[in-house]
Amino acid sequence: MTVSGLAAIGAYAPRLRIDAAEFEAAWGRFDAAGIDEKAVPDADEDAVTMGVEAARRALTAADASGTDVAHLAFATTTPPMAEEDLAARLCSILTVPDSAKTQTMTGSTHAGAQALDATMDGGPFGDGIGLVIISDCPQGDPDSEVEHAAGAGSVALVVDEDGPGSVIERASHTAAYPGTRFRTGGDDRTTGLGVTQYDRDAFTTTLSSAAERLDVSMETVDAAAVQSPDGKLPYRATGALGVDAETIAAADTVSTLGDTGAASAFLGAATAFADDAERVLIAAYGSGASATLFAVAGPVPVETALDGTASLSYAEYLRRRGEITRDEPKGGGAYVSVPSWQRTIPQRHRLVAGRCSACGALNFPPTGACTDCHERTGDFEAVELPGTGTVEAVTTIEQGGAPPEFVAQQSKSGQFDSAIVALDSPSGAQTVSVPAQVLQAGAEVTIGTPVVLTTRRIYTQEGVIRYGFKAQVASQRR
């Protein structure tokens, strides 16, 4: 059995942007046709943190929560850990039940389509929902076409039979075209052989063959969201898909976000539905080669945060990409073992405080003696905080002044603010104070500044990425 309903789509892209002109000035050329600017992950962003942002927006648009998820699929070509079940981290952060089925798809930009396919086939979910998270931030050598195009973004789809949208038809095709786009073992940079006509043939032939199996009139399609490694290649698929250039342009994101890998076609669909498209063709493609087409009928509720708010110079871009930065110095910073970190995951991922059984005060973290009445109790009532608060104290950590575990981040993004934040309780009647790093706001952070908490990378220790909360100025929340 399968599920064809779509309840909502959420989409997110980093706020940082770099203009094509910056590459032109640095290299004397820009090798990514049709891209005006692209999104750049901040030093503490990756496929997991971006996926969380998209998922939260999708769940909000669907009027659902993580506790409703019965099936979670995560797709990316740029997993922050080469071997680890990252779906488990996403489940923890999003409060997905530990009984939910999880899947992780990677290895190809076709992974997003595979994740949606598998989730639909994994239903029905009873009273639950399926959640597909597709997130990517490809990277290539600095002077390569891949790097010039490489952007970042994420999208999440809520699969629910009762959703207002539906996948009315889908079809796939695979064919052997090795060498078009690949990344060898142990490398974090994508490349390709650059045999132009061969690459085009692989793209158009695979999509065309999938389209021949799709029983949908293309005249009814308002927008075609086509895999976009650059701003030119998708338009070569007009004949293969039976759509015109205007239909492809109606779902364009590559011109402003760059190549978003596995998320590319789905970000285009989110944009099209946000612009009131009623029927969208999603054409996902992966080198190697494989393609899956979905014909989706709306309306589909959409919540996006795709606009850029800060522009980078090329030198700043190289820092964010880690080309001219340094790692944590040997000797390290404050050592926190993985088991110790794991014990505090409810606090770091979901802001679970504890209410003292003796006096009712909130404690964060809920361990030891109560911070108000000083009674020692092992009976704290779990209270999940809403993630809003106010700055009580703040200091700026200047360049070179960061603790060793934050040197890698500061080397990429510069100085940062560290604050004491009074977090609101669910009722708003109480607060509890916690330390938190403040995301770069572009404005002064002072006592009394309202903030919201979001998930980011904290640091890496012993080769393991530690995820947790950071504060974001509420007025800058997209």
Disulfide bonds with the S-S distance in Angstrom:
none
